[in-house]
Amino acid sequence: MNAFTAVRLLILVCIALIPGHALAMNATQAELAEFNKTGDFDRVRTLVQESRPFYGMASYYNSIAFYLVDIDGVVAQSPGEDVQLVQGQWFAAMGRFDTLLVSGPGLSLTVSENTFITTAFPRGGVQAELVRNDRLSSQYGLPLEELRYAHLWRPVGWLAGVVESSLVALQQAGSMSWGLAIICFTVALKVLLVPLGVVTVRMQRKVSEVQLELAPQLASIKAQYDGEEAHNRIMAAHKSLGVSPFFVLKPMLGMLLQIPIWIAVFNALGEMPQLQNSGFLWIESLAYPDSIARLPFVIPLLGDSVSLLPWLMSGVTLLSALLFQDRLAPADELRKQKRNLYFIALAFFLLFYPFPAAMVLYWTLSNALQIVQQHFIRV
């Protein structure tokens, strides 16, 4: 494995749980009251669905997820499913920042893509409440807090909750902006993961030493033999050094251990309502791309805005590739590693461009810290 890019997770063990309560937003009262009488979700969908369109890999932020909540927990509802509420059950329509909770024994509905259709409506109407996602907690004797990150595998969802709570605790403890809180969180997380980085570098060093020793033998075998004979001799050369041809994958273990952390951090930063109206430097809102100009057309995968942070992120990744030196790797292998890093820079640019600025800020700083780590912990 080469100098991939950065890593993350956890910060302090102060997890601040925010008490949940329904939002009393005057602008929505009339719409909710009308929904209570008719059950027409299209009348209130704009209260739940993301108002600004996302593109490319980030387009899932435009969607609404549906869940059935009762005392036993949360169950996701897929398009085409029919739901009939009984006493003690709530139906949840969950957007990126807000959730519409609906209760009403006798209410029947059919879930569709990003909406639902009421098929039977109680004579007395229903009870509907709009709740900001960071304020979901145990209410009405139900585990409503389980709706938070319910789309993730449970352990990863728990990690995302820890990341969000840690960011909240850090921001409140330091009375700082959310942008500064993200920066401090990234630095602290990188420090916590330094031991894993050291182990990964040691494994990479061992791989490079073996590759350096094997390179002349493999070149000679490939020049003199082919087919099964070449294969057998290559296997024998690896065996003589006590390794298998798959030994080069060993450093990837460090990266694989970090994947759940990346998923948790990215989901937390992408879905925190607290970032919705929080600016930082030139960034108008950390919850959206850092647009410095709007285009009159949409570029596939990238969207309709000109953003600065993805370019900075790619520049940092390219700098990491230019500075990367595996002193033990053969010249051909080093060129291959650098080529892979250039490809990663391009892939990450396309991937991150339409995502919220909070995520791109985190990844940019993470890559910058990786360069610092490479300077002190060399392969």
Beta strands, then each sheet from edge to edge (+ up, - down):
strand 1: 65-70
strand 2: 73-77
strand 3: 82-84
strand 4: 90-94
strand 5: 98-103
strand 6: 108-112
strand 7: 115-120
strand 8: 127-132
strand 9: 291-299
strand 10: 303-307
sheet 1: 2+ 1- 4+ 5- 8+
sheet 2: 3+ 6- 7+
sheet 3: 9+ 10-
end
